[in-house]
Amino acid sequence: MTTPTLAPFDPLTDALAAVDGWPEAVEPVREPADLPAPATDGQAKTRDVLIIDYSGDLEKVWATMILASTSAAMGVRTRVFVTFWGLQVFVKDSKRITGENWMQKMMSAMQRPGISHRKLSKMNFFGMGPWMMGRLAKQYGVASPKELLEAAQALGVEFIPCQMTMDMFGLKPEDMIEGMGEPAGAATVIGLMTENSTPLFI
Amino acid sequence: MPVIEVSETVDARGLSCPMPIVKTAQAMKVIQSGVAIELLATDAGSIKDVAAWCRTTGNILVDQSSDGAVYRFVIRRK
């Protein structure tokens, strides 16, 4: 390398100039072929999406509904496995007490089921938090979990309840909202994961 | 650019993510291949989201413009 004697002192430029073949090395050439191929309805190359809705907290139910409806809107086959606290989300809003024995009934009494009665995991403040969240959502044009659930169902999202949790909470099919899939278990979930589903645990 | 006829306008103005995409997908389901729809949205995230949706579903984003407040997308069904 030759450095002119009167050139301004610029070690960085000198160092860069000394690297052989530098301009070629830093120019990443991205061919259109590198981009993911567009997926299509029938001959889809996309993976399915499997969301495990474990939580019944308002903010997590919201995330589940947003991702499920968007996924279905993108032409991706979408299933939501509904288990544990998540199951209470899919009990009809009009149901107040569910279960057969006093423990199951007490559980539902202490935590009101239904998608419109979700609590925040933090800052719930006896319902103040969710109320303010609902006001903010309306103000900013954010669809409510219930609206998103309706959109998700219209777009063909499959909601699969967990049989074990239904039994344990004493939930009957008639307690649940319309359009739920056949109850299934852990093996179904693991089976889907090992086949062609991207899993999300919410 | 030739003028593209749109069969329908999806008005998602004032709606946040993911409703512009959800409404687009619903409108797209009922139109024929080759027919285009127009999507109006105010959600700034829709610029990226509409492009991502088109890439994944294979539908074609024919035109995109904005008047500063409202974004307009013309999407043709593949």
Interface residues (C-beta under 8 A of the other chain):
Chain A: L35 P36 P38 A39 T40 T46 I66 S69 T70 A72 A73 M74 G75 V76 Y140 G141 V142 A143 L148 A151 A154 L155
Chain B: G14 L15 S16 C17 P18 M19 I21 V22 T24 A25 Q26 T42 D43 W53 R55 T56 T57 G58 K78
